Amino acid sequence: MEKKERKGAVLFSAYKRGDGIKKVLAKSREDVLLDIRESKLKGRGGAGFPTATKWMMVAAANSETKYIICNADEGEPGTFKDRVLLLEYPELVFDGMVIAAYIIGAKNGIVYLRGEYEYLKKSLEDYLESMRKDNLLGQNILSKKGFDFDITIRMGSGAYVCGEETALIESLEGSRGEARNRPPFPVTTGYMGHPTTVNNVETLASIPHIVSKGGEWFKKNGTDKSTGSKLFSVSGDCRKPGVYELPWGTKISDLLKIVEAEDSKAVQVGGASGFCIPKSQFNRTLAYEDAATGGSIIIFNESRNMLHILKNFMEFFVEESCGQCTPCRIGNVKLLEGIRMIEKGEYTFNYMNQLKDLGRTMQVASKCGLGQSSPNSFISILENFKDEIFNGNGGNNGK
């Protein structure tokens, strides 16, 4: 079924299932990779690693067994865009996986689906079965001899840390979800020791459009360093929450107008692991080179208590830390203790500065993205809202 064209859309522009697969099968793997490299597509999960580079490394790996994993472990607070793609645009996600398999030479694909999204599993499996009936999955796809590829769905373990690609792979292998030491990287030693590419749902959903319409078409939106569009999961104090597709480079102030957010005091860009942007910085742009994000946008108005918000975030990270490395295991607990000291009025500014230094140490010393990003909220909120937090003027009614 061809989706209706949305005005100004890139990812949500019209696409008919199978069209992208047909186009790539008429080309060489090298030519398709060049199209994707031309688009400058970067990973939409938040890390922003060039997709073509990752796929080139897997394609070049000397192994008969390769895997592609769709990271659908959408656990970042405030993010729900991948759920929308899986529910309403599965043709983009799964066609993207088939195209990736053709490029890198994989015969097996896995969707690592967030544990809380178990209710989606049956409909996704039914959709995959319909693809098999149309010869878009299975053996000799679209009569291309030797192009065998199939997809299975595996449920996540309900752990935030499994959104990190190596912890995700550990979970798939039946082990506790913990980040691996790197190198080696998954592109050479991934799932079951084989070359593996792990890509976010939105990244894969961009691929069919790029191969169908070209890298130049994709680059018409966005900035030079952040090409294309981005899906933003917008929630919080606004009249029109939801999933929005906007070009990279959109100003935060413009986004607030679109979602009808009034009296906004702060915007949390990137979820709990992101940065809290104050009103004085609403002219910043949403782009890899400025306010980078995996897609979560949480809006807070003037009634919100920023210390309460920060405490909520830090309690989340203390709960979700896998405990493997000391900076994250101990550091998040110390940051939360500092927030409780502020609540009780038992802090000193010197100690708060020491905690911010601890957070910066965590950013470089933690083993994976959880510990590296969990101090972001602590540092940005204390620095951007210090007058409110330390003068005790933080919002009404303890919200």
N, C-alpha and C positions, 0 to 999 in steps of 0.2 A: 504493500500500500504506500502510495506517495504522500508524504506529509505536505500540508499546506504551507506555502511560502510565507514567512513572517517578514514584515518590512524591515529592511536594514539588517537582517539576520545573517550570521555566518554559520554557526553550529545548528541553529534552528531553521536554516534555509531548506528548501525542498530537496528531498532525496528519496529515491526508490530503492528498496532492498535489492541487493545483488549487483547494482550498477557499478559500484566501485570495484567489486571483485572481478567483474567482466573486463573492466578497463585494465587492471593490473595484469591479468592473465594474457593480455595481448602485448605486454611489454616484458623486457628483461627485468630481473630483480634490481640490477644496477640502476636502470633508468627510473624505476619507481623510487628507489632510495634518493636519487638526485632530486626528484620532485619534492620529496619531504624535506630534504636539506634546504632546498630553495625556499620553502615556506618559513623556515626558521622556527618551526614549532618547538616549544619547550614543554616539559612535563607540567601538567595542570594540577598535580597533587600538592604542589607547594614548593618543591625543590627547584623546579625550573631547569632541569638538565636537558640539553638538546636531544630530542627524540631520535633524530637520524643518527647521531653519534652513538647512542646506546645500541641501536639496531645494527649499525655497521660492525660494532665489536662482536655482537652475538653471531652475525652472519659470517664473520671471518674466523670464528672459533672452529677448531678442528675436532668436530664431534658429530657422530651420526644422530645423537639424541639431543634435542633442544626443546625448551619449553617457553611458552608465553603465558604470563600470569596477569590477569586483570585484577588490580587492587580495588575491590569494592568494599573495603573495610572502612566505611565512612564514619569514623568515630570522633572527629574533631567537633567539639561543642559549637553549635550554630551552623553546621554544614548539613545540607540535605539535597544538594544539586544532583549528586550521583544517583540517588533514589529516583529522582524525576527522569533522568536519562534511561535508567533500567526499566522503569514503568512505561514511559511514553515513547522512548526512542531506542528500543533494543536493537533495531536494524543498524543503527550507527555503531553501537558498541560492538556487536558481534561481527559485523562486516569488517570493522577495524581490526578485530583479532584475526580474522581470516587473512586479511591483507598483510598484517604483520607476520603471520606464519609463513606466507609465501615468500616474503622478503628474507627472513632469517633462516628458513629451512626447518621450521618446527612442525612436528606431527601431532603435538599434544598441547592443548590450552586448558587453563584452569581459571575459573572465576572464584576468587576468595571473597565470599559474600559476608558482610557484617552479620554477626550472630543475631542482632536485633532485627535483621531484615529477613528472617526465616520465612515470613509470610509471602515473600516474593519468589521463593525458590520454585514452587510448582509452576507458576506462570512462565518463568524463565526457562524451565526445562521443557515445557510445552512449546515454547517458541523455538528452542534449539531443535526439537523434533521436527517442527515444520521446515526448518532450514535443511535438515537431512533429506526430507521428502522432496525438496526442490533442488537437491544436489548441490547445496551451498556449504554443506559439511559432509564429512565422511571420506570415502575413497574416490580418487579421480574427480575432484571437484570440478563441476562444469566441464566434464570430459577432458580435463587437463591430466594427461597420464602421469602418474607418479606424485600428483599433488594430493596427498592424504592428510587430513587434519580434522580433529574433533575436539569438542569442548565439554568439560565436566564442571559441575558447580560443587564447591566445597564450602561448608559453613565455617565462619570465623569463631574464635573462642571468647568473644566478648571483652577483649583486652585492648585498650587504647594503643599500647606499644606495638601491637601487631600491624598497625598501619605503616610501620617502618619495614622496608622491603625484606631485610634479612630476618627480622623477627617473624614476619609473615611466612617466610620459607620454613623457618624452624617449626612453626605451628603446623604447616602443611605436612611436614615430615613426621608429625606426631610428638614432637618435643615441646618443652615449655617455650612460650613465646619470649625469646630474648634476642637482642641484637648480636650479630656475629662480629668477630674481629675482621677488619678489612685493611689491606687485601688478604685473600683474594676477593674479588667482587663477583656478584651474581652473573655478570655477563660471561665469566669464564667458569665459575664454580658456584652454581646456584642450586636449584631444586634437585635433590638426589645426586648432587655433585656434577650436574650437567649445566652447560651454558643456558642462561635464563634471562629473559627480559621481563621486568615487572613494570607495568604501566597503569596509571590511573584511568578510571572509567572515562572521564572527560577527554583525556589525551587520545584514547582509542577512538572515541566518538568523532574526533576531528579528522581522522585519517580518511574516511570515505569521501569527504568533501574535497580534501586536498588532492587526492588522486583523480577525482572526477573533474575538478574545475581548475586545478593547477596551483602551484605555489604562489605565483604572482597574484592570483585572485585572492588568496588567503591573506597576503601581505597588504592588501588595500586597506585593511582595518588595523588599528593598533599603532604602535610606535616602531621605530627601527629595531630596538632591542626587545620589544614585547609585541610580536606580531599577532594578528588575528583578534578574536574576541575572547571574553571570559564569562563564565557563569558565576554569578554571585548569589549566595544564599543569604537573603536579607531578613533579619528578625529584630525584635526589640521594639523600641518606642517609635513606631511609624504607622501610618494609616494603611499602607499597602505592602505588607511583608510578602515574601515569596522568592522565586528564582528568576533572576533577570540576566539576560545576555547583553553585555555592554562591551564596546571596544576597549582594549587595553589603552591606558592613557586618560581614561575618564577621571575627572576630578571628584573627590569625595563630596564636595559641595553640590555638584550636579547630581550625583547619585541620591543624595538626601532630598533634593527637589523631586526627583522621579518617584520616590517611595513616599513622598509627603510626610517627611519627618520634621516636626516643628520643635522649637525650643531644645534643640540637641546640644548636649554638653560634651559628649565623647562618642567616638566610634571605635570599636574593637575590630581591627583589621586582621584577619587570619585566625579567628577563634581564640580560645584560651591561650594558645601558644603564640599568638601574634602580639601586636603592639597596640596600645591604646592611644588614639589620636585625639588631642584636645581641639576645641573650637578654633583656636588661633591657627591651627594647621589644616583646616578643612580645604585649603586650596591645593593640597598635595594630590598627586595623581596615583591611581591604582595601576601599577606597572612593576615589572621586575626591578627596574632601576630606581624606583622610589618606594612606594608602599606595596610591597609584594604580598601576595596572599594566595592560599589554596582555594579561596572562595567564600569563607565565612565573614559576614559583616553583621556585627551586633551593635545596635544603636541605643544609646542611653540619653535620656533627657535630664533636665535640671533637677528633677525630683530624686534622682538616684544617688545613693551613697557609694562613692567610689571605693572606700575602704571595704565596705561589705562585698562589693563586686570582686575586689582583689582577693579577699578571704575565700570566697566561693571558688575562684580559679585555683588557688593554691591548695585548697582541700582536695580538689579534683586530682591534681598532680601527685600529691602525697599518696592518694589512693591508687593511682594508676602506675606509678613507678614500679618497674619489675624488680628493683632492688639489686640488680647485678653490679652496678658500678657505684663507688662511694660518692662521687660528686652529686649524683642525682638522688641516691638513697638517703643521704644525710642532708644534702643541701636544701632540698625542698622542705624537709621538716624544719630546718633552721629558719627558712624564709617565712613559713607559716607561724612559727613561734614569734618572729618579729612583728607580724601583723597583730597577733594577740597582745603583745606588749603595748602596741599603739592603742588598741582598744581600751586597755587598762590604764593608760597614761604612765606606763613604767619604762618608757624608752628614753634613750639619749640620741641626739642627732649623730654623734660619733659612731654609735653602734649601728644605726640605720645605714650610714655610709659604708660601714664594714660589710653589712649584709648585701648592699648593692655591689660591692667588690666581689663578694662571694658569688653572687649571681653571674657576674661577668666571667669569673673563673669556671663556673658550671657550663657556660656557653662554649668554652673551648676545651674543657677537660672531660665532659660527659661522653659516654660511648655512643649514644645514638641521639636522634632528633628530639626525643622526649626531654632528656636532661639539658640538651643544648638550647631548647626553645622555652622550657617552662619558666625561666627567670624573666622572659621578655615582658610579661604583664607586670611583674613585681617592679622591675626597673622603670618601665614607662609610666606606670600609674603614680608611683612615688615621685617621679621627677616632674610629670606634667600636672599633677594635682596636689602638690605638696602643701599649698596654702589651705586647701579644703581639709586635707587629711590631718595635718598637724595643728590646725587652729580649731578643729572640732566643729566645722561647719558643713559636714558632709550629708546634705540631702534631708528630706523630711520623713518622719515616721519610721526611721531606720530601714528604709527600702534598700 
